[in-house]
Amino acid sequence: MNSIRSICVILLALLWAALLIPVHMISRIVFPNTRYLLPQIFHKGLCKLLRVKLICHGTPSKTQPTLFVINHISWLDIPVVGKALQGSFVAKEEVSKYPLFGLFAKLQETIFIARTRHSIKVHKTDMQEHLEKGDNMFLFPEGTSSNGLVIHNFKSAYFALAENHAGDKALCVQPVTLAYSKMDNMYVTRNIMKSIAWVGDEQLLGHIWEFLKSGHVTAELRFHPPVTIEDYDSRKEMAADCQLLIAEGLSRAMTNRAEPIVADN
């Protein structure tokens, strides 16, 4: 029964994409200012098909552009983040070659970067062009996915964009914790997380197939207070602070604790 349902979900997702892609390609030419609207609608439909419920805590930055800094757990992060926010992803260049996912990523104007030490410098101009147009960007500064329970060290090179200024203002950076806290209304354990987190050299299509046979998932996005590079002495300090904020948010999400109340300035 699970396999039949999985096949139906795949077919419906393909049909959903087939319906929206032509409309998106036309609308991005006729109405370029709405080029992120159709991708967001697509992600909302995809989350529904995948039985992913999204809960948001805190307030997403309304400043445009904003660099959203997010921990990375799975391929599922893309529709989850894409459902909540409009903007462009920064992804590893291998994603551009994934079947279907590569096409979807390109249609959302994803910036593909190599996994090299100097990749950010090479693609910094592309990213800057997006920011100058007022486009939000979604960055996974771990450079790889985690097991969903712990966070890898953030690479400070990824925060080079934060040193840019939009006119006389420093770029707004908002740390965001992404967590998968429940499956079928039960709190996620290490074993359950294996069907959600996509880590190591695990085959993408195989992991998706196994995920489709699992249950309903609750995803959380916890938005922390926005910061700028001017709040820190260096981008290395900024990366460390964002990592700490996001790691603490992940710990609270996985133990069903609320975020601390932040007083308005």
Stockholm file with secondary structure:
# STOCKHOLM 1.0

chainA/1-265         MNSIRSICVILLALLWAALLIPVHMISRIVFPNTRYLLPQIFHKGLCKLLRVKLICHGTPSKTQPTLFVINHISWLDIPVVGKALQGSFVAKEEVSKYPLFGLFAKLQETIFIARTRHSIKVHKTDMQEHLEKGDNMFLFPEGTSSNGLVIHNFKSAYFALAENHAGDKALCVQPVTLAYSKMDNMYVTRNIMKSIAWVGDEQLLGHIWEFLKSGHVTAELRFHPPVTIEDYDSRKEMAADCQLLIAEGLSRAMTNRAEPIVADN
#=GR chainA/1-265 SS CHHHHHHHHHHHHHHHHHHHHHHHHHHHHHCGGGTTHHHHHHHHHHHHHTTEEEEEESCCCCSSSEEEEECCCCTTHHHHHHHHCCSEEEEEGGGGGSTTHHHHHHHTTCEEECSSTTHHHHHHHHHHHHHHTTCCEEECTTSSCCCSSSCCCCCGGGGGGGGCEETTEECEEEEEEEEEEEETTEECCHHHHTTTCCCTTCCHHHHHHHHHTSCCEEEEEEECCCBCGGGSSSHHHHHHHHHHHHHHHHHHHHTTCCCCCCCCC
#=GC SS_cons         CHHHHHHHHHHHHHHHHHHHHHHHHHHHHHCGGGTTHHHHHHHHHHHHHTTEEEEEESCCCCSSSEEEEECCCCTTHHHHHHHHCCSEEEEEGGGGGSTTHHHHHHHTTCEEECSSTTHHHHHHHHHHHHHHTTCCEEECTTSSCCCSSSCCCCCGGGGGGGGCEETTEECEEEEEEEEEEEETTEECCHHHHTTTCCCTTCCHHHHHHHHHTSCCEEEEEEECCCBCGGGSSSHHHHHHHHHHHHHHHHHHHHTTCCCCCCCCC
//
